Amino acid sequence: MRYLLTTAIAAALAAPLATPALAQETEGYREPPAEITDIVTRPPSPAVSVSPDGETLLLLERESLPPVAELARPMEKLAGLRLDADINDRHGTRAYVGMTLRNLDGSVERSISLPANADISDMAWSPDGGHVAFTNTYADGMALMVLDTATGETTTVMERGINPIFQGPRWLPDGRLLALKIPDDRGPMPEESLTPRGPAIQVASGGEEAQTRTYQDLLEDPHDEAMFTWLGTSQPVAFDLDSGTSETLGEPRLYTYAAASPSGEYMLMEWIEQPFSYQVPYSSFPLTSVVTDASGNMVSEIARQPLADNLPVQGVPTGRRSIIWHPTEPALIVWAEAQDGGDPRVETDVRDAMFGLAAPFTGEPMRIAEFEDRFSGFVGMENTDDVLAYDYDRDTRELRISQIDVIGDNAPRELILRNIQDAYGDPGSPVTTSTSAGFNVARNDDGVLLLSGSGATPEGLRPFLRRFDLATLETEEIWRNDSEELESVVDVLDDDGERFITYFQSPLNPGNFRLRSDGEVMALTEFPDPHPELTGISRELVTYTRADGTELTATLYLPPDYVEGQQLPLVVWAYPREFNNAATASQNRDSPYRFTRIGGYSHLFFLTQGYAVLDNAAMPVIGDDPETVNDTFIEQIVSSAQAAVDFATERGISDGYRVGVGGHSYGAFMTAHLLAQSDIFRAGIARSGAYNRTLTPFGFQSERRIFWETPETYYMLSPFMAADQINEPMLLIHGDNDNNSGTFPQQSERMFAAVRGTGGTARLVMLPHESHGYRGRESVLHTLAEMIDWFDEHVADAEPPAE
């Protein structure tokens, strides 16, 4: 170990490192080798959506990477959102550019006529599968359109003025289409005065903790508040497609949610209220929840949540939260309420409770159930008022699934209790279907549910479909993937599970869809290999053991022309994860039959340049106490990294010294630590990382403790503090518009300054207009060029170390 733990930590740790002024190096965008550019710029296969009735496939065409110019459109950063004022929607690139309808039996296929330069998003199937609602984005606004799946024709319901910032279009039980629109009389966009109205002021009154994570894009001044209100305000409107008429439901507000009851008689509406906050995103702003009649007239106020800017780490608000319609009752509102003050640190036998209130929404709510751990949602069940409710223990990482009798007197029944980290013990998740009112519920065939899962085993993933008897809690396997392919269930077409659609792939098949029915198999799609020139890539799941006896896994990739016994430069790519015990940390969560798909700015492109890649190299951080698991973070990742390189060396793939390490986000954080605390690697690539944990003082990743409780931990876990020990070259890449919590662009800028200022070798690449991930064509190609050049110089050409 080569790190120093300092006991006296000054507040100045968070201050920027003083360095000489740097001349900005300006280079144009570069491209990687031509064979990589050709693969990156090819359009991907279409996305596939199955209609609720299981009769139709909707193929959604996607384009290749958009130009950076599209990312450079003006952006409003407001309350944790990034908005495009020209279109009144979230800022972003095009989602889908074309549509094709195909009958499940393949008898009919229709290419859908769309406006020129279509930009399709916010798609919603009608419950009967007869229509698909979607939005189309123009340069100056968004249109609401509907596709008739029987004829293949599209209709423009509203030419401009849809406001899908908080909710896209959805279908009502009576067949009408509900959407949020821009109010007709909202007035002009607020103008920012060059003369400030005054300072922006925030107040801490004392005596109250407010442990907020490090959020970005927050409101900063009154103009931001005005813009957030102007862009976010909408009105619900119901469109009758048959008559061509529409009905406005309610007055203009900052609506975040609007949905009809299963009976269609009532609406549940939620909207944001003042006061706003400059410390937390919109999801923590005051929220009012009401029930109205079908025309938007107030019936009852359900909840009025205050500003939630003072929650403990991983805490929840007190009062009514997670308010939603019961999916199979005509008009029953269900919600959860914390019984521990919303504080997970409080020890209690009852942490949460579920309540309900039925029409006419007067009188006292009924107490439906109590939960030992934190309630984390429920799913209704077909043909019953029972629901499957989930509660989760953050310490043991155990998830409990209980059957709750909402209306009757039956006591809750625990159906499943499992550690969410135990992939081998995952019984699967309920398969859902859509009710006639458009609510997703678990398929229920006379007390028998269907469960589908990934089927993790020591030999690899073996996805399955099972029946689960609610009375006996016994399972019966209907189907399991047992061929030399990776095939998983994506949709089930009947209650008994005999007809279902799967997505399959193999080392030679890039991924396609099948229909399985009574033992027969029919191909539904035939998407071609996106990069046939890479067909010869070798992919193997491997296991090895680190010094403390923990078994680790990784996926070993070798180039198409690899000759057995050849020693190649090696790339180790990883992302650390926390586990309660070594048994779950060692489990295999991959498949040897997965197709090797390479695209975007993937590190797997190193395979085209003669490197071996050890991908998803396990970096488990194991500790039975989640509060202190990070105390041994550095020792454990160094030991895991050493085990990975030792494996590759013993296997004869690597010479043990031409080895580079890399990662994205938390993987970048890991990379910086490995370069500082070991001499295992010749160079590193760190993309979009965070390196100074004093800048995220109220927790990060799974760390629950705050800086002031354990400053020595935050110091030790900040590779910034060990920048002087980084004696291997490090490439830092970051989007200069990163909005991920904690990974400010400043993190990479300060880390580069620290390495440079202490005599290290580093290169900093700030990608214009890019966020935490990179989407622009020029950015992606430039990132690949930088990565390959960096490892070519510092890894592939590295000299053997002196004895």
Secondary structure by P-SEA (a helix, b strand, c coil): ccbbbbcccccccccccccccccbbbbccccccaaaaaaaaccccbbbbbcccccbbbbbbbbcccccccccccccccccbbbccccccccccccccbbbbbccccccccccccccccccccccccccccccccccccccbbbbbbbccccccccccccccccccccccccccccbbbbbbccccccccbbbbccccccbbbbbcccccccccccccccccaaaaaaaaaaabbbbbbbcccccbbbbcccccccccccccccccbbbbbbccccccccccccccbbbbbccccccccccccccccccccccccccccccccccccccccbbbbbccccccccccccccccbbbbbcccccccccccccccccccccccccccccccbbbbbcccccbbbbbbbbccccccccccccccccccccccccbbbbbcccccccccccccbbbbbccccccccbbbbbbbbcccccbbbbccccccccccccccccccccccbbbbbbccccccbbbbbcccbbbbcccccccccccccbbbbbbbbcccccbbbbbbbbbccccccccccbbbbbbcccccccccccccccccccccccccccccccccccbbbbbcccccccccccccccccaaaaaaaaaaaaaaaaaaaacccccccbbbccccaaaaaaaaaaaccccccccccccccccccccccccccccccccccaaaaaaacccccccccccbbbbbbccccccccccaaaaaaaaaaaaaacccbbbbbbcccccccccaaaaaaaaaaaaaaaaacccccccccc
